[in-house]
Amino acid sequence: MRAIDLSSVTWRRSSYSNTSGGECIEVSDDVPSVVPVRDSKAPARGTLVFGPEAWSAFVDGVKGSVS
């Protein structure tokens, strides 16, 4: 797998994140063909990178579990 430079991407907080500042993830739409995801409270810990299909399946699963 090739390395992906994420140093200049723009991050946005997930709309499903907790509004009180906890339990937040950030995603970036700046990288073609992958979806980088990180913990907004600890961005230096690293980033998970999903393929678009895997990310869509994850989001659909989260939406399905929210009641």
N, C-alpha and C positions, 0 to 999 in steps of 0.2 A: 504494500500500500504506500502511496506517495504521501509525503508530508504536506500539510496544508497550512499556509501562513494565515493566521487569524489576528495578527497584530493590528490590522487597520479596519476590521469589520465593525459595523454598528450593531449593538446589542439592543434588544427590546425585551421588556418583561412580559412574561406570559400573561394573557388575560385571565387565566385560571389561577394565578398566584394569589396568595393571601394578601389582602389589602393592608394589613397591619405591619407589613415589612418582613414577615417570616415566611418560611416555606416557599421561596421564590425561585423560579428558574428563568433564565434569559435565553433567547434564541436569536439567531442572525439569519437574515434573508439575503445576505451579500455574497454567499458562496454558491456558484452554480453546481447543481447536482448533489449537494449534501446539505444537511441541516445541523449546524453546530449548536450544542446545548451546554449551558454551564450553570452552576449554582451562583446566584447573585450575591450571596453572603460570603462566598469564598471562591472568587473567580480564578485565583492563582492555583487552586487545587487541580485544575485541568478541565478539559472539555470533552464531551462525548460527541461523536460525529455519526449521524444517522443518514442512511439513504432516504430519499423522499418517500418511498413506499413504506418503509419501516416506521418513519416518523408519522405518516398519515394513520397507520394502524394503531400506533400508540395514542395519538390524539383522539381517534375514534373510540378507543377503549376507555380513555379518561372521561370523555363526554358521556359515554354510556353508563359510567359508574356514578356520575354526579346526579344526586336526586334533589 
